[in-house]
């Protein structure tokens, strides 16, 4: 049994269009703070936003709430803040998202990632400290996960059509010819000269598996510079919250049911964390009666064959959550659990192809299934 989504009072019609894996229960956002009036608000969109909505509200005690919905990094995003400077905080957060997109997207010719990719096999490219650091941390997680997470997967994504949505199943020979272009260990990082080099022509970086987690971390830092008490940052399947809800309680973060993505499978009560989910149901195509998901196995060059439907990582570090949600999905249930047991610096929820749910013991008191008859096992 699954439970249908309960759309919150803020921009509900917009949210119903979103493909996000996780959604904080926005209906709880304004509870416990007296009566709320939704005031008309002007758009806070930057010039390159194609679709943005914004709203502001004030409680009877004068506490402000502001929300903005917009499209960036190829996904729908929602940012909400509570506090005296709520509107200024979400405006600054949205500006930061656009800045990061312009720097880190491989789909924008002027981005530093595109410059690195266009110089593969040619020579090193001087980059900003920020771009260097995010690539360096991605390489670190590639090493920690034995290559299950790999930002050089771009050429494989391309031959399957996931870059431009012209989906197709490539021939085995094409996959084998492309695989030599994948290999995180061949990225050359020179911190002294602040350069990044891809030594083989045709190699490309794709930060899609880490950029939104990084953006979430950066946005939180920006918002902490304003006089606000709490915030909700939802970047597609990446959700971050900090501070208590308006009524002083913990946030309730719902994890989608991967077999029915418009429904919830469980709820986590938390604050000051990011909750990031990866699952094959987010992006896929069907050909010849077979469904091919967008998460690729760097070892085979094909969509991951796994006993997992989704992986959710709970961590105060969005970069960690983003990279590990992908890596543990690639690993499969047993290796994912073994990885958590070896590190234990994050929490996780795994949903298997049989509908079973496995969760790390560190969230035993804060995570529960909505269907009390469902199968939930906590592991140590």
SULKA-V908110 format. One record per backbone hydrogen bond with DSSP energy under -0.5 kcal/mol. NH is the residue of the N-H (numbers start at 1). CO is the residue of the C=O. Records with the same first field share a line. If there is no record, write none. Layout:
NH->CO / CO
This chain:
3->264
5->262
7->5
11->9
15->11
16->12
17->14
18->15
23->254
25->252
26->24
28->25
29->26
30->26
31->28
33->30 / 34
37->58
39->37 / 56
41->54
49->46
53->69
55->67
56->39
57->65
58->37
59->63
60->33 / 35
62->59
65->57
66->81
67->55
68->79
69->53
70->77
71->51
72->75
75->72
77->70
78->234
79->68
80->232
81->66
82->230
83->64
85->227
86->83
89->85
90->86
91->87
92->88
93->89
94->90
95->91
96->92
97->93
98->94
99->95
100->96
101->97
102->98
103->99
104->100
105->101
108->105
109->107
111->108
112->103
113->103
114->105
115->111
116->112
117->113
118->114
119->115 / 116
120->117
121->198
122->119
123->119
125->196
127->194
132->128
133->129
134->130
135->131
136->132
137->133
138->134
139->135
140->136
141->137
142->138
143->139
144->140
145->141
146->143
147->142
148->145
150->148
153->150
154->204
155->152
156->153
157->153
158->154
159->155
160->156
161->158
162->157
165->161
167->165
168->160
170->168
175->171
176->172
177->173
178->174
179->175
180->176
181->178
182->179
183->181
186->183
187->184
188->197
189->187
190->188 / 195
191->189
194->190
195->190
196->125
197->188
199->186 / 197
203->200
206->151
209->206
210->207
211->207
214->210
215->211
216->212
217->213
218->214
219->215
220->216
221->217
222->218
223->219
224->220
225->222
226->223
228->226
229->82
230->82
231->242
232->80
233->240
234->78 / 232
235->233 / 238
236->76 / 234
238->235
239->237 / 275
240->233
241->273
242->231
245->249
246->29
248->245
251->270
253->251 / 268
254->23 / 252
255->266
256->21 / 254
257->260 / 263
258->256
260->257
263->260
264->3
265->255
266->255
267->368
268->253
269->366
270->251 / 268
273->241
274->315
275->239
276->313
277->237
278->311
280->309
282->279
285->292
287->290
290->287
292->285
293->291
294->283
296->294
297->302
298->296
300->297
301->297
302->297
304->295
306->304
309->351
310->351
311->278
312->349
313->276
314->347
315->274 / 313
318->316
321->317
322->318
323->319
324->320
325->321
326->322
327->323
328->324
329->325
330->326
331->327
332->328
336->332
337->333
338->334
339->335
340->336
341->337
342->338
343->339 / 340
344->340
347->314
349->312
350->358
351->310
352->350 / 356
353->307
355->352
357->375
358->350
359->377
360->348
361->379
363->360
364->361
366->363
367->363
368->267
370->265
371->265
372->370
374->371
376->374
377->357
379->359
